[in-house]
């Protein structure tokens, strides 16, 4: 037998109870702060507080979507969805990015309006409220720090919280300046800066989500490096038709044709390759083994093979 298909499945554990419980706590904490910040913003006529509250509300929604993504990722595979609903986690990360872009547009529009019709702002109240935001957003970012390393959705939420922490620092500064100088124009200026900060963090999330959605190579995966490592494996002579894509925001997949020096060494090579791929962040791999002189190796199957 010149070649065989071998499948290996290694599924990441997403949405475990501790992660879900952590997200629920972060959602409740930030929702409470949004209510306080919006109330103070309305009472004190602060656009920077209201825009920050609006963005924080979108972050709460983002956390809710991440929680929902955890649930979808655990849906079992079936006849119509042979990978389950894992890919929907990528759609959720894209939705988060789009919603943030909409929020940016709203902040910019309100800021421009505020320049033409400025209102008095209580700088002290703004500073104290934003100071609380530094604590809340900073704590949330700290809680999400560990989980963001392996999931683009959690990373998106983490980056937003880090940005919010920095934004809150900016709002405190604007409140202090207004309190000392009475320059109410500082409020819409800070709002525009907030919009730029959100845009910077959102852009990375947007491009990463789009790349995964069209089956681009996941971030941190280098196909050429993986191919070289596979070809350096004992008994492996050549690797071709290698494809890598994301099954979800946490699971990566690979298919490849592997030419081994002898059919007798196929099982040994397979074991080494599977271990190597898992170490490289690819938990789901499908390998077709060939030997020199096989039809596929001689005539080079097309990419659909």
N, C-alpha and C positions, 0 to 999 in steps of 0.2 A: 504494500500500500504506500503510495507516494506522498499523500497528504491527508490530514484529518483536521476537523474543526474541534477545538477545545474551548470550553467556556468556563470562566471563573467569575464568581460574584462575591464581592466584598462590599457590604453596604455600610455606609456611615450611620451612626446613631444620631439622628437629628431630632430636635424637639423633645429631649428627655424631660422628665418631670421637674428637675431642678431648673432647667432653662425656661420652661414654661412658667413656673412659679416666679422666677426672677423677672420675666417680662411682665407678668400681671402686676407685680409690686411696682415696677418702673412706670407702668401705665397709670396706676392709681396715683402715684406720687406726682407725676407730671400733670395729670389732669387737674389735680387740686391746685397746683401752682398756676396753671393757665387761667383758672377761674379767678384767682386772687389778682394776677397780673392784669387781666382784662378789666376787672372792676376798678383797679387803681388807674389804669390808662384812661378809662372813660370818665372817671371822676376828675382827674387832673388834666385832661385834654392832652395826653402825651401820645403822639403818633408812634414814637420809637417803642414805647411799651406795648401799644396795641399791635404793631407789626410784629414785635417779638412774641407776643401772646398768640398771634395768628400762626406764626411759624412753629411755636411750641405745640400748638394744637395739631398741626400737620405732622409733627413728630410723634404725638400720641397715636394718631391714626397710623403712622408708619410702624410703630411698635405693635399695634393691633394686627396689621397686615403680616408682620413677621410671625406673630403667634398663629395666625391663620395658615401661613406657609408651612409652619411646623406640622400642623394637622394634615394638610394636603400631602406633604411628603411621606406620611405614614399610611396613606391609602394603598391598599394591596393592589398588585397588578392583576389585570383581568384580560378577557379576550379582546376587548376594544382598546384597552390601554395597557399594553404589555410591559411598560415601564412604570405603571401606576400613574400618579399625577405629579411626579417629581418636577417635571419641567415647568409646572405652574409657579414654582417658587421663583423662577427667572422672570416670569410675567409680573409677579408681585413687586420684584425689585425695580422693574421698568415702570410700573404704575407709580411707585413711590417717587421716582425721579421726575415723572411727568407732573405729578401733583405739586411737587416743590417748585417746578418751573412756573406753574400757574400762580403759586403764592408769590414768587419773585415779581411777576408782572403786576400783581395787585399792590405790592409794597412800593414799587417804583411809581405807579400811577398816583397813589396817595401822597407820596413824597413830593411829586411835582405839584400837586394841588396845594400842598401845605406851604410850598415856597411862595405861592401867589396869595394865599390867605393864612398867614401865620396866626397862631393863638398862644395865649399865655400858658406856660407849663410850670408846674411845681417841681423844681429841680430836686429838692430834698426827698419828696415822695418817690420820684422816679428812681433816684439813686438807691434808696432803701429797698424798693421792690426788686430792682434789677440785682441788687446784692444777694437777695434770697435766691434769685435765679441762678447765680453763680454756684451756690451750694447745691441746689437741686439738680441742675444740668451736669455739674461736675461729678456728683455722686452717681447719677445714672450712667454717665460715660465710664466711670470706674467699674461699675457693676457689669457693663457690657464688654469691657476690655478683653477678657479671656475668650469669650465666644466669637468675637469679630475676626479672629485669625483664620477660622475655617468656614465662614459663611458670608457671602457677599451681602445678604439681607441684614444680618446682624452687624456687619461692618458698616453698612449704610446708616443704620440707626446710631451706631457708635460715633461715626464721623459727624452726624448731625448734632449729637449731644456735645461733642467737643466744640463744634462751631458755635452752638448756642451759648456755651460757657464763655467763649471769647466775645461773642456778641453782647452778652450781659455785662461783661467788663466794659465794653464800649458804651453801653447805655449808662452805666454808673458814671463814667467819665463825662458824658454829655450832661447828665443831671447835675454834677458838681459844677461844670462850666456855666450852666444856666443859672444855678443858684448864686454863683459869684458875680456873674456879668449881666444876667438878664437877656443874654443872646438866645432868643427862642429859635432862631434860624438853625441852631446846632441840632435841634430835634430831627428835622427832615434830612439833614446831612448824615446823621448817624443811621437813619433808616435806609438811606442809599448804600451806606457801607455794609449794613446788615445784608442787603440784597446781594451785594457783590460776594460776601463771604459765603452765603447760601449757594450762590451760583457756582462758585469754585468747588465746593464739596459735592454739589449735585452733578456737575459735569462728569466727574470720574465715575459716579454711580451709573449715570445714563449710558456712557460709552461702554462700560463693563457689561451692563445688562443687555445692550444691543448686540454686543459681540457674542455673548452666550446664547442669545435668542436665535441667531443665525448659524449656530453650531461652530462658531469660531473657537480657536484654541483658548482654553481657560487661562486666566491670569496665573502666572507662576509656573506654567507648563511650557517647556521648550522642546518641540518635536525632534529637532535635530540632535539635541543633547540626549534625549531618550533613545533615539535610534542608535546613536553611537554606543551608548551603554548596553543596549540589547545586543548589538553586533560584537561587543567585547565579551559577551557571555560564552562560557565554554561550550563547544560543539555547535555554536551558531555561526553560519557562514555569511548570511546576508539577511537583511530586513528590508521589505519593500511594501508598498501599498499601506503605509501607516497613516491612520486617521485618529485624531483625538478630539473629543467634544465633551460638553457638560450634560449630564443627565438631569442635574439640578444645581442649586447654588452650592451644594456640598459634595456631590458625587460626580466623578469624571469617568469617562469610558474611552477605550482604545480598541481598535482592530488593526491587525497587521498580518502579513504573510512572513513566515519564518522559514528560512532554508537551513536545515541541519546537515551535518556531515554524514550522518547515517540514521536510518530509521530506528536503530537500536538505541540511539542516544536521545530520542525525542522526549521521553518522559523526564529524563534528567534535566534537559534543557528547559522543558516547560516549567518544572518546579522552580528553577533559578529565575526564569523570566517573570513568573508570577510574583515572587518575592520582591524582585527589583521594581516592578511596576507599582506595587503597593507602597514601597518606600518613596517612589516618585509622585505619589498622590493620585494614583489611578487604581481604583478599587474594582472596576468592572472591565475585564478584558476578554476579547475574543481573538484567538490566535489560530491561524491556519498553517499547519506545518507541511513543509515540502522537502524533498531531497534533490540533490543535483541530478539533472536529467529528466525530472518530472515535466509533464506537459506545461503546467503553469509556470514553472521556473524557466523553461526553455523559451516559451512564446510570450511570457509576461502578460498575465491577465490584465484586463482593463480595471480601472478604479472601482467599478461596481462589483468586482469579483470578490 
